[in-house]
Protein backbone atom coordinates (compact mmCIF):
# COMPACT_ATOMS: atom_id res chain seq x y z
CA UNK A 1 0.00 0.00 0.00
CA UNK A 2 1.44 3.35 -1.03
CA UNK A 3 1.75 6.19 1.41
CA UNK A 4 -0.78 8.96 0.94
CA UNK A 5 0.57 12.42 0.24
CA UNK A 6 -2.30 14.39 1.73
CA UNK A 7 -0.79 17.69 0.64
CA UNK A 8 -1.01 17.03 -3.09
CA UNK A 9 -4.69 16.63 -3.91
CA UNK A 10 -5.43 17.83 -7.44
CA UNK A 11 -8.38 18.15 -9.74
CA UNK A 12 -6.53 16.22 -12.44
CA UNK A 13 -3.36 14.15 -12.48
CA UNK A 14 -1.94 13.57 -15.96
CA UNK A 15 0.38 10.58 -16.30
CA UNK A 16 2.89 11.29 -19.06
CA UNK A 17 4.30 14.70 -20.03
CA UNK A 18 4.91 14.35 -23.76
CA UNK A 19 2.66 15.58 -26.59
CA UNK A 20 -0.64 14.15 -25.41
CA UNK A 21 -0.15 14.75 -21.69
CA UNK A 22 1.42 18.19 -21.95
CA UNK A 23 -1.27 19.39 -24.36
CA UNK A 24 -4.04 18.08 -22.11
CA UNK A 25 -2.48 19.78 -19.09
CA UNK A 26 -2.01 23.01 -21.02
CA UNK A 27 -5.63 23.20 -22.14
CA UNK A 28 -7.04 22.27 -18.72
CA UNK A 29 -4.75 24.74 -16.94
CA UNK A 30 -5.80 27.49 -19.32
CA UNK A 31 -9.36 26.87 -18.13
CA UNK A 32 -8.21 27.48 -14.56
CA UNK A 33 -8.12 23.86 -13.40
CA UNK A 34 -5.62 22.43 -10.95
CA UNK A 35 -3.45 19.99 -12.90
CA UNK A 36 -0.41 17.94 -11.94
CA UNK A 37 1.64 16.26 -14.69
CA UNK A 38 3.98 13.43 -13.71
CA UNK A 39 6.60 11.55 -15.71
CA UNK A 40 9.45 9.15 -15.11
CA UNK A 41 11.87 11.40 -16.97
CA UNK A 42 12.85 15.02 -16.93
CA UNK A 43 12.87 17.34 -19.93
CA UNK A 44 14.39 17.92 -22.42
CA UNK A 45 14.52 14.23 -23.33
CA UNK A 46 14.07 12.28 -26.54
CA UNK A 47 11.68 9.51 -27.54
CA UNK A 48 10.95 7.26 -30.50
CA UNK A 49 9.07 9.33 -33.09
CA UNK A 50 8.54 9.90 -36.79
CA UNK A 51 8.48 13.68 -36.04
CA UNK A 52 6.17 14.78 -38.85
CA UNK A 53 3.15 16.82 -37.82
CA UNK A 54 0.35 16.72 -40.36
CA UNK A 55 -1.66 19.79 -41.25
CA UNK A 56 -4.21 19.22 -38.49
CA UNK A 57 -1.53 19.21 -35.80
CA UNK A 58 0.02 22.38 -37.21
CA UNK A 59 -3.44 23.97 -37.11
CA UNK A 60 -3.73 23.11 -33.42
CA UNK A 61 -0.31 24.51 -32.56
CA UNK A 62 -1.35 27.75 -34.28
CA UNK A 63 -4.69 27.85 -32.43
CA UNK A 64 -2.91 27.34 -29.11
CA UNK A 65 -0.38 30.09 -29.84
CA UNK A 66 2.61 27.72 -29.91
CA UNK A 67 3.44 27.43 -33.60
CA UNK A 68 5.77 30.44 -33.60
CA UNK A 69 7.71 28.93 -30.69
CA UNK A 70 8.14 25.63 -32.51
CA UNK A 71 9.32 27.31 -35.71
CA UNK A 72 11.47 29.70 -33.67
CA UNK A 73 13.20 26.71 -32.09
CA UNK A 74 14.70 25.87 -35.49
CA UNK A 75 12.16 23.41 -36.88
CA UNK A 76 12.16 24.27 -40.60
CA UNK A 77 8.79 25.12 -42.18
CA UNK A 78 8.13 22.55 -44.91
CA UNK A 79 6.47 23.97 -48.02
CA UNK A 80 6.98 21.17 -50.57
CA UNK A 81 6.25 17.43 -50.61
CA UNK A 82 7.91 15.24 -53.25
CA UNK A 83 6.56 11.81 -54.23
CA UNK A 84 9.16 9.58 -55.93
CA UNK A 85 7.58 6.72 -57.87
CA UNK A 86 9.11 3.40 -58.85
CA UNK A 87 9.28 4.37 -62.55
CA UNK A 88 11.51 7.37 -61.78
CA UNK A 89 8.80 10.03 -61.83
CA UNK A 90 8.90 12.74 -59.17
CA UNK A 91 5.69 14.60 -58.36
CA UNK A 92 6.19 17.80 -56.36
CA UNK A 93 3.31 19.28 -54.44
CA UNK A 94 3.32 22.66 -52.78
CA UNK A 95 1.75 22.84 -49.34
CA UNK A 96 -1.23 25.07 -50.00
CA UNK A 97 -2.75 27.50 -47.55
CA UNK A 98 -5.63 25.55 -46.04
CA UNK A 99 -7.27 25.75 -42.63
CA UNK A 100 -5.06 28.75 -41.90
CA UNK A 101 -1.61 27.14 -42.36
CA UNK A 102 0.64 26.84 -45.40
CA UNK A 103 3.50 24.68 -44.15
CA UNK A 104 4.22 21.48 -42.26
CA UNK A 105 6.89 20.75 -39.62
CA UNK A 106 8.79 17.79 -38.19
CA UNK A 107 10.44 18.93 -34.94
CA UNK A 108 12.72 16.81 -32.78
CA UNK A 109 10.78 15.51 -29.83
CA UNK A 110 13.17 16.76 -27.15
CA UNK A 111 12.39 20.25 -28.47
CA UNK A 112 8.65 19.92 -29.15
CA UNK A 113 7.80 18.14 -25.90
CA UNK A 114 9.73 20.69 -23.86
CA UNK A 115 7.90 23.57 -25.55
CA UNK A 116 4.54 21.91 -24.85
CA UNK A 117 5.35 21.15 -21.21
CA UNK A 118 6.76 24.64 -20.61
CA UNK A 119 3.55 26.15 -21.99
CA UNK A 120 1.50 23.97 -19.65
CA UNK A 121 3.58 25.10 -16.67
CA UNK A 122 3.25 28.74 -17.76
CA UNK A 123 -0.52 28.23 -17.82
CA UNK A 124 -0.47 27.05 -14.20
CA UNK A 125 -0.01 23.29 -14.40
CA UNK A 126 2.54 21.70 -12.08
CA UNK A 127 5.09 19.11 -13.16
CA UNK A 128 6.90 16.41 -11.22
CA UNK A 129 9.61 14.28 -12.82
CA UNK A 130 11.13 11.12 -11.40
CA UNK A 131 7.65 9.74 -10.68
CA UNK A 132 6.88 6.23 -11.93
CA UNK A 133 3.17 5.45 -11.78
CA UNK A 134 2.56 1.85 -10.70
CA UNK A 135 -1.24 1.79 -10.54
CA UNK A 136 -4.49 3.69 -10.30
CA UNK A 137 -6.09 4.21 -6.89
CA UNK A 138 -9.83 3.58 -6.68
CA UNK A 139 -12.56 4.08 -4.11
CA UNK A 140 -15.03 1.42 -2.98
CA UNK A 141 -17.21 1.98 -6.02
CA UNK A 142 -14.27 1.40 -8.37
CA UNK A 143 -13.89 5.02 -9.39
CA UNK A 144 -10.37 6.26 -10.08
CA UNK A 145 -9.34 8.69 -7.32
CA UNK A 146 -5.64 9.15 -8.03
CA UNK A 147 -2.51 7.19 -8.79
CA UNK A 148 -0.05 5.07 -6.87
CA UNK A 149 3.57 5.72 -7.73
CA UNK A 150 7.13 5.58 -6.56
CA UNK A 151 9.67 8.36 -6.45
CA UNK A 152 13.11 8.14 -8.02
CA UNK A 153 14.50 7.03 -4.65
CA UNK A 154 12.01 4.16 -4.53
CA UNK A 155 9.75 5.72 -1.91
CA UNK A 156 6.03 4.92 -2.46
CA UNK A 157 3.61 7.73 -3.10
CA UNK A 158 -0.11 8.15 -3.58
CA UNK A 159 -1.32 11.21 -5.48
CA UNK A 160 -5.05 11.81 -4.89
CA UNK A 161 -6.96 13.47 -7.72
CA UNK A 162 -10.52 13.96 -8.78
CA UNK A 163 -9.66 12.64 -12.24
CA UNK A 164 -6.83 10.61 -13.83
CA UNK A 165 -5.64 11.07 -17.42
CA UNK A 166 -3.43 8.37 -18.93
CA UNK A 167 -1.04 9.86 -21.47
CA UNK A 168 1.68 7.31 -20.86
CA UNK A 169 2.14 5.83 -24.31
CA UNK A 170 1.47 2.63 -26.16
CA UNK A 171 2.30 0.44 -23.14
CA UNK A 172 0.15 2.55 -20.83
CA UNK A 173 0.08 1.42 -17.21
CA UNK A 174 -3.00 3.55 -16.68
CA UNK A 175 -4.87 1.71 -19.43
CA UNK A 176 -3.89 -1.63 -17.88
CA UNK A 177 -4.71 -0.54 -14.35
CA UNK A 178 -8.23 0.63 -15.17
CA UNK A 179 -8.88 -2.37 -17.44
CA UNK A 180 -9.61 -0.23 -20.50
CA UNK A 181 -11.34 -2.44 -23.05
CA UNK A 182 -9.80 -2.92 -26.49
CA UNK A 183 -12.60 -1.85 -28.84
CA UNK A 184 -10.74 -2.36 -32.13
CA UNK A 185 -7.54 -4.20 -33.04
CA UNK A 186 -6.02 -4.97 -36.43
CA UNK A 187 -3.08 -7.15 -37.52
CA UNK A 188 0.37 -5.61 -37.09
CA UNK A 189 3.08 -6.91 -39.42
CA UNK A 190 5.09 -3.81 -40.37
CA UNK A 191 8.29 -2.18 -39.15
CA UNK A 192 9.72 1.34 -39.24
CA UNK A 193 13.43 2.26 -39.03
CA UNK A 194 15.07 5.67 -39.13
CA UNK A 195 18.24 7.60 -38.50
CA UNK A 196 19.21 11.28 -38.53
CA UNK A 197 21.32 12.42 -41.46
CA UNK A 198 23.17 15.68 -42.07
CA UNK A 199 24.86 16.77 -45.25
CA UNK A 200 22.50 17.03 -48.23
CA UNK A 201 20.19 19.98 -48.66
CA UNK A 202 16.87 18.83 -47.22
CA UNK A 203 14.30 21.26 -48.59
CA UNK A 204 11.02 19.39 -48.11
CA UNK A 205 9.28 16.18 -47.18
CA UNK A 206 10.02 13.24 -49.47
CA UNK A 207 8.07 10.01 -49.96
CA UNK A 208 9.59 7.17 -52.01
CA UNK A 209 7.24 4.44 -53.21
CA UNK A 210 8.45 1.00 -54.24
CA UNK A 211 6.59 -2.33 -54.23
CA UNK A 212 6.63 -3.61 -50.65
CA UNK A 213 8.46 -0.64 -49.08
CA UNK A 214 7.90 3.02 -48.30
CA UNK A 215 10.70 5.45 -47.45
CA UNK A 216 11.14 9.13 -46.92
CA UNK A 217 12.72 12.24 -45.48
CA UNK A 218 11.47 14.61 -42.78
CA UNK A 219 13.79 17.65 -42.36
CA UNK A 220 14.13 18.60 -38.71
CA UNK A 221 16.31 20.69 -36.40
CA UNK A 222 19.95 21.54 -36.99
CA UNK A 223 20.07 20.93 -40.73
CA UNK A 224 19.38 17.23 -40.14
CA UNK A 225 16.62 15.02 -41.45
CA UNK A 226 14.96 11.88 -40.19
CA UNK A 227 15.49 9.40 -43.02
CA UNK A 228 13.13 6.47 -42.60
CA UNK A 229 11.95 3.21 -44.13
CA UNK A 230 8.65 1.42 -43.54
CA UNK A 231 8.55 -2.21 -44.63
CA UNK A 232 7.20 -5.64 -43.71
CA UNK A 233 8.63 -6.71 -40.38
CA UNK A 234 10.26 -9.82 -41.83
CA UNK A 235 12.68 -7.84 -44.02
CA UNK A 236 16.29 -8.00 -42.75
CA UNK A 237 16.93 -4.70 -40.97
CA UNK A 238 17.14 -3.63 -37.38
CA UNK A 239 17.71 -0.80 -34.99
CA UNK A 240 20.65 -0.01 -32.75
CA UNK A 241 24.40 0.65 -32.93
CA UNK A 242 26.11 -1.02 -35.85
CA UNK A 243 22.91 -1.25 -37.89
CA UNK A 244 23.89 1.43 -40.38
CA UNK A 245 24.92 -1.00 -43.12
CA UNK A 246 21.71 -3.12 -42.97
CA UNK A 247 19.65 0.07 -42.90
CA UNK A 248 21.46 1.43 -45.94
CA UNK A 249 20.87 -1.84 -47.82
CA UNK A 250 17.18 -1.61 -46.97
CA UNK A 251 17.13 2.03 -48.07
CA UNK A 252 18.79 1.06 -51.39
CA UNK A 253 15.90 -1.33 -52.00
CA UNK A 254 13.24 1.15 -50.94
CA UNK A 255 14.64 4.39 -52.42
CA UNK A 256 17.77 4.01 -54.55
CA UNK A 257 18.16 7.72 -55.29
CA UNK A 258 17.76 8.61 -51.62
CA UNK A 259 20.23 5.91 -50.57
CA UNK A 260 22.82 7.42 -52.92
CA UNK A 261 22.43 10.81 -51.25
CA UNK A 262 22.55 9.32 -47.75
CA UNK A 263 25.63 7.24 -48.56
CA UNK A 264 27.68 10.39 -49.04
CA UNK A 265 26.20 12.18 -46.04
CA UNK A 266 26.86 12.00 -42.32
CA UNK A 267 24.67 9.80 -40.16
CA UNK A 268 24.19 11.43 -36.78
CA UNK A 269 22.75 8.62 -34.64
CA UNK A 270 22.33 4.86 -34.45
CA UNK A 271 19.38 3.47 -36.38
CA UNK A 272 16.18 3.47 -34.32
CA UNK A 273 12.86 1.79 -34.93
CA UNK A 274 10.34 -0.84 -33.99
CA UNK A 275 8.44 -3.72 -35.53
CA UNK A 276 4.86 -4.93 -35.15
CA UNK A 277 3.65 -1.99 -33.08
CA UNK A 278 -0.03 -2.46 -32.23
CA UNK A 279 -2.94 -1.18 -34.28
CA UNK A 280 -5.26 -0.86 -31.31
CA UNK A 281 -8.05 1.33 -29.97
CA UNK A 282 -8.84 1.31 -26.25
CA UNK A 283 -12.02 2.61 -24.69
CA UNK A 284 -11.46 6.35 -24.33
CA UNK A 285 -12.77 6.92 -20.80
CA UNK A 286 -14.40 5.42 -17.74
CA UNK A 287 -15.29 6.24 -14.15
CA UNK A 288 -12.79 8.90 -13.12
CA UNK A 289 -10.30 8.26 -15.92
CA UNK A 290 -9.59 8.94 -19.58
CA UNK A 291 -6.87 8.08 -22.09
CA UNK A 292 -5.23 10.35 -24.66
CA UNK A 293 -2.67 9.83 -27.41
CA UNK A 294 -0.97 6.44 -27.79
CA UNK A 295 -2.32 5.30 -24.42
CA UNK A 296 -5.80 5.23 -25.89
CA UNK A 297 -5.16 4.72 -29.58
CA UNK A 298 -2.07 3.55 -31.44
CA UNK A 299 -1.55 2.84 -35.10
CA UNK A 300 1.40 1.88 -37.31
CA UNK A 301 3.81 4.81 -37.87
CA UNK A 302 3.48 4.58 -41.67
CA UNK A 303 1.12 7.57 -41.83
CA UNK A 304 3.14 9.72 -39.40
CA UNK A 305 -0.02 10.76 -37.58
CA UNK A 306 0.81 10.10 -33.93
CA UNK A 307 1.53 13.68 -32.85
CA UNK A 308 -1.64 14.95 -34.51
CA UNK A 309 -3.61 12.14 -32.83
CA UNK A 310 -2.17 13.24 -29.49
CA UNK A 311 -3.08 16.91 -30.02
CA UNK A 312 -6.59 16.03 -31.22
CA UNK A 313 -7.34 13.80 -28.23
CA UNK A 314 -5.96 16.39 -25.83
CA UNK A 315 -8.22 19.12 -27.16
CA UNK A 316 -11.31 16.94 -27.26
CA UNK A 317 -10.74 15.66 -23.72
CA UNK A 318 -9.79 19.03 -22.23
CA UNK A 319 -12.97 20.60 -23.55
CA UNK A 320 -15.21 17.78 -22.31
CA UNK A 321 -13.49 17.31 -18.95
CA UNK A 322 -13.40 21.03 -18.28
CA UNK A 323 -17.18 21.20 -18.63
CA UNK A 324 -17.56 18.28 -16.22
CA UNK A 325 -15.16 19.74 -13.65
CA UNK A 326 -17.04 23.04 -13.69
CA UNK A 327 -20.38 21.27 -13.27
CA UNK A 328 -21.68 22.42 -16.65
CA UNK A 329 -22.34 18.86 -17.76
CA UNK A 330 -22.55 15.51 -15.94
CA UNK A 331 -19.20 13.76 -16.06
CA UNK A 332 -20.62 10.59 -17.60
CA UNK A 333 -22.20 12.56 -20.44
CA UNK A 334 -19.08 14.67 -21.00
CA UNK A 335 -16.83 11.63 -21.20
CA UNK A 336 -19.24 9.83 -23.50
CA UNK A 337 -19.12 12.86 -25.80
CA UNK A 338 -15.31 12.79 -25.73
CA UNK A 339 -15.25 9.08 -26.56
CA UNK A 340 -17.73 9.47 -29.41
CA UNK A 341 -15.87 12.42 -30.92
CA UNK A 342 -12.50 10.70 -30.64
CA UNK A 343 -13.72 7.43 -32.14
CA UNK A 344 -15.42 9.17 -35.04
CA UNK A 345 -12.33 11.30 -35.73
CA UNK A 346 -9.81 8.47 -35.67
CA UNK A 347 -11.74 5.87 -37.67
CA UNK A 348 -11.03 6.90 -41.30
CA UNK A 349 -7.28 7.44 -40.89
CA UNK A 350 -6.96 4.31 -38.72
CA UNK A 351 -8.47 2.26 -41.51
CA UNK A 352 -6.20 3.75 -44.19
CA UNK A 353 -3.15 3.33 -41.96
CA UNK A 354 -3.80 -0.36 -41.41
CA UNK A 355 -4.34 -0.92 -45.12
CA UNK A 356 -1.12 0.91 -46.02
CA UNK A 357 0.87 -1.02 -43.40
CA UNK A 358 -0.17 -4.27 -45.09
CA UNK A 359 1.78 -3.07 -48.19
CA UNK A 360 -0.79 -3.81 -50.89
CA UNK A 361 0.14 -3.67 -54.61
CA UNK A 362 1.68 -0.35 -55.55
CA UNK A 363 -1.31 0.99 -57.48
CA UNK A 364 -3.54 0.37 -54.45
CA UNK A 365 -0.89 1.81 -52.12
CA UNK A 366 -0.75 4.98 -54.24
CA UNK A 367 -4.54 5.29 -54.25
CA UNK A 368 -4.56 4.96 -50.46
CA UNK A 369 -1.97 7.74 -50.22
CA UNK A 370 -4.26 10.01 -52.23
CA UNK A 371 -7.17 9.06 -49.97
CA UNK A 372 -5.03 9.85 -46.93
CA UNK A 373 -4.21 13.30 -48.32
CA UNK A 374 -7.92 14.07 -48.69
CA UNK A 375 -8.63 12.84 -45.16
CA UNK A 376 -5.83 14.95 -43.70
CA UNK A 377 -7.15 18.11 -45.33
CA UNK A 378 -10.67 17.37 -44.06
CA UNK A 379 -9.30 16.71 -40.57
CA UNK A 380 -7.43 20.02 -40.56
CA UNK A 381 -10.56 21.93 -41.57
CA UNK A 382 -12.55 20.23 -38.80
CA UNK A 383 -9.90 20.96 -36.17
CA UNK A 384 -9.66 24.59 -37.27
CA UNK A 385 -13.40 24.97 -36.65
CA UNK A 386 -13.44 23.47 -33.14
CA UNK A 387 -14.61 25.92 -30.48
CA UNK A 388 -11.75 27.45 -28.55
CA UNK A 389 -11.06 25.95 -25.14
CA UNK A 390 -12.40 28.59 -22.72
CA UNK A 391 -10.21 30.74 -20.49
CA UNK A 392 -11.18 31.09 -16.81
CA UNK A 393 -13.08 34.33 -17.45
CA UNK A 394 -15.10 32.74 -20.27
CA UNK A 395 -15.70 29.55 -18.29
CA UNK A 396 -17.07 31.55 -15.36
CA UNK A 397 -19.36 33.70 -17.51
N, C-alpha and C positions, 0 to 999 in steps of 0.2 A: 504493500500500500504506500503510495507516494505521500510525502508530507504536503500539507496544504499551505500555500502562501496566501494568507488571508489579506495581505496588503495589495494584491494585484488582481482584483476583480475587474473585468472589462466587459463592455458590451459585446465585443467581437474579438476572438483570437483567430488570426490567420496563420496557418501552418505552411510555411514556404514563402520566401521573399523575392522570388524571381518574377518574371513577367506577369503571370496570372495573379500571384499573391500581392505583389507590390501595387499593381493596378487596382485590385479590389480594395486594398487598404487606402490608397489615394482617394478613390471616389467615395468611400464611406467617410473618411476623415473630412473631406470637403463638405460633406453634409452635416458635420458637427458631431459625428459619432466617435465614441471612445474605442480605439482599435489598437491592439497589440499584434505585431508581426514577429514570428519567431522563425529561426532557421539554424541549421547545424553549422553553417559556415558564415564567415564575415564577408564583407564586400569592400572592394571589387574582388570578384572571383569568376572563373570561367565555367562553362558547362557545355555539354554536347549540344550542337545546334546547327541547323542549316543557314541561319542568319537572315535569310530573305524575309522581308515584310511585304506582303501583298498590298494592293491598293487600299483595301478596307482597313488594315492596321495602320497605314500611313494617315488615313482619314481620321482615325481615332486619336493618334498622337497629336494631330493638328487641332482637333476639337478640345483636347485636354490641355493645350498650350505647351506641349513638350516637343513638338517637331523641331522647332528652332534649336533647342538644346541638343537634340540628337545629331542634327546636321552640323551644328557648331562644334561638336566633339570630334569631327573629322570623318564622319560617315559620308561617303560621296553620294550626292543625289544621282540616281540612275535615270537617264532619259531615253535610252534605247535598249531594245531587246532583240537579239539576233537568234534566229532559228537556223541551225545547220542541218541539212537533210542528207540522207545516205547517198544521194546521187550527186553531191557536191554543191547543190544550190544553197544559197544563204538568203534568208528572208529577214530584212530588218524592219522592225516596227518601232515607231516613236511612241513614247508614253504620252498619251493625249491628256489634256486637262479634263478630268471627269471627277465628279463628286468633290470638287474643290482642290484636288491635288494633281500635279503634272509630273511627278517623279516617284520612283521607288527607292528603297534603301535596304542595306543588309549590314547592320552594325554588328560589331563584336559584342558578345553577350556580357563580358565583364564591364563594358561601357554602358550598354543599354540598361542592364539590370540595375546598375548603380544609379543611373539617372532616374529610373522609375522609383526606386526605393527612397532616394533623396527627396523626390517630390512628395512622396507619401509622408515622410517625416516633416517636411516643411508645412504640410497641410495639417499636422497635428497627430499623426499616428506615431506610436512608439515602436522601437525595434530592439529585439534582443537576439544576439548571435550566441553560438555555443550551446544552443538548446536543441536536444534531440527528442522529438515527441515519440513516446512509446505506446500511447493508447489514448482513447477518448473516454473521459469521465462521464458517467450517466447518473441520473437520479433513479428513484424507485420505479418510475413509469417508463424508463428506458430513454428518456430525453437526454441529448448531449448537453452537458453543463460545464464543459471545459476540457482540458487535456492533461494527461499525465506525461511527464517528461523527465529527463535527467540533464543536469548541467554538465559543462565540459569537465568538471572535476569528479563526475560520477554521482553527485548528490541528487536524490530524487526531488521532484518538484511537481506540484499540482497547480495549474493556472485556471482558476474559475472564470467562466465567461457565459454570458447569456446565449452566445451563438458561436459555433465553430465552423470555420471555412478551411477545407482541405485544398491546398494549392501546392501539394508536395510531390508532384510529378507522377510519371507513369507507374511507379511502384508505390503508390500512395499508402502510407500507413493509416491515414485517416479513413480512406475508402475501405480498407480491410477491417478497421476497428468498428466502424458503424455497420458493416455488412452490406455495403451498397450493392444492389443487384446489378448484374450485367444484363443490359436490355438489348444489346446488339453486339455481335462479334463475328468477324469475317476471317478467312484464312490469311496467314501471314507468312509469305515465302520469299520476301525480298530483302536486300541489304543495301546500305548506303555507306560509302567511304569518302573521306575528304581530307585535304591538307591545305595549308596556307602557302601561297606562292607569291614571291615578289620578283619583279624583273620586267616582264612585258607591260605594255600599256593596257591596263584594263579599263575600257571606257564604257562598258555596259554589261547587262546580264547576257549570258550566252546559254543556249540550250542546244545540245547535239543529239540528234536522233539516229539510232542504228537499230536494226532488228535485235531485240533481246537486251538492249542496254539503253541508258539515258544518262547523259553527262552534262556538265555545265560549269559556269563561272559566276560567282557573286562577288563583285568588288566590295572591299570592306575598308577598315581603317588602315592607315599607315602605308598606302600604296600597295597593299596586299590584296589577294583575292582568295576566297574559299573555292578551290577546284574540287569538284565532286563527281562521283559516279554512283548511279543507282543500277542495280542488276539483280538477277535471281541469286538467292543466298548460296546456291551450290557452286557458283563460279569461284575459281581460286584467287582470292584476295583476302586481305585481313588488315586489321588496325594494329598500331603499336610501333615501337622503335624497330627499325630494320625492315619495315614493310614498304619502303619507298619503291623498290624494284618491282614487286608484285603489283603495287598500285599503278605504276607507270605502264606495265604490260596490260593491265585491265583498261587503262585510259587509252592506250593505243588501239585496242579493240573497239572501244566505245566512241572515240573521237580522235581519229588520227591527226588531224590538223592541230587540235588543241594539245595533244601529247607532244607534238614537235615543238610547240612554243614552250611548254612546261619543261621539256628536257633541257633546254638551254637557260632556264630560269633558276631561281634560288628557292628551294623548299624551306619553309620557316619552321615547321613543326613535324613531329611524327604523324603518320596517318592515323586518323580517328574514324570511328564508325560503329555500326551495330547491324546485326542481322535479325530478321524475324521479330521485329518490334510489333506489339499487338495492334490490331485494328479492333478497337473495343470501346463501347459506350456504356458507362455506368449510369445508374439513376442519378439525377442531378442534385437531389436534395431529400432530406428527411426531417425527423423531429429534432430540431436544434442544430442541424448541420447542412452544409452544402459543399459541392465540389466545383472547382473551376480549373480550366486549362487541362493539362495532361492527366491530372488526377481523376477528372471526370470523363474525359474523352481523348483518346489517342488514336492517331492514324499513321500509316507509313509516311516517312519524310518525303516521298517522291514529289508531292505537290508543294512542299515548303510553306505549309499553312499553319504551323504550330503557334507562332507568335500571334498571328491574327486571331486564331481560335482563343488564345489566352486573353487577349484584349476584349474580344467580343463577350466571352463568358463573364469577365470581370464587370463590364458595364451593365450587362443584363442583371447579374446578381446584385450589384451595388444599388441599382435602382429599386429592385423588388425588395431587398432586405431593408433598405433605408425606410421604405414606406411601412414595413412591418414594425421596425424598431420605434418609429414615431407614433405607432398606433393608428395610422391612416388606413391600414388594411390588415385583416387577420393574417397571421403568419402563414398558416396552411395555404390560404389562397394566394398569398404573395409568392411563396415558393413554388406552388403549382404553376403559376404564370411564368416564373423563371424557367422551370423545367420545360414547359411547352415551347417557349420562345427559343431556348437553346436547342432543343431537339429538332424543331422545324428549321432553324438556321443551319445546323450542321449537316443535315441529311443529304442534300444534293452533292456537296463537295466530298463528303465521306464516301458516297457511292462511286464517284468518279475516281477518287484516290485509290480505292480498292481495285477497281478495274485496271487502272494504269499500272499498279504494283504487281499485277499478274502478267505484265508484259505481253499483251496480245499482239497479233500481226501489226506491222508498222502502219498500214493504212488506218486500222482501227485506233491505234495509239495516237496517231496524228489527229484524227477526228475527236478523240477524247480531250486532247490538248486544246482544241478550238472550243469545245464545250466548256472546259474549265475556264478559259478566258472570259467567256460570256457570263459564267456564274460569278466570277470574281468581280466583274464590273457591276453586276446586279447587287452583289453583297455590299460593295462600297457605297452604292447609292442608298441602300437601306440603312447602313450604319450612319451615313451622313445625315439622315432624316430622323434619327432617334432623338427623343426629347433630351435636353441637357440634364445631367444629374444636378439636382438642386443644391444651392448653397444654403447655409444655415438660415439666412434671412428669408429666402424663398420658402424653405421647408416649414418655417414657423408661421408664414403668412396664412 
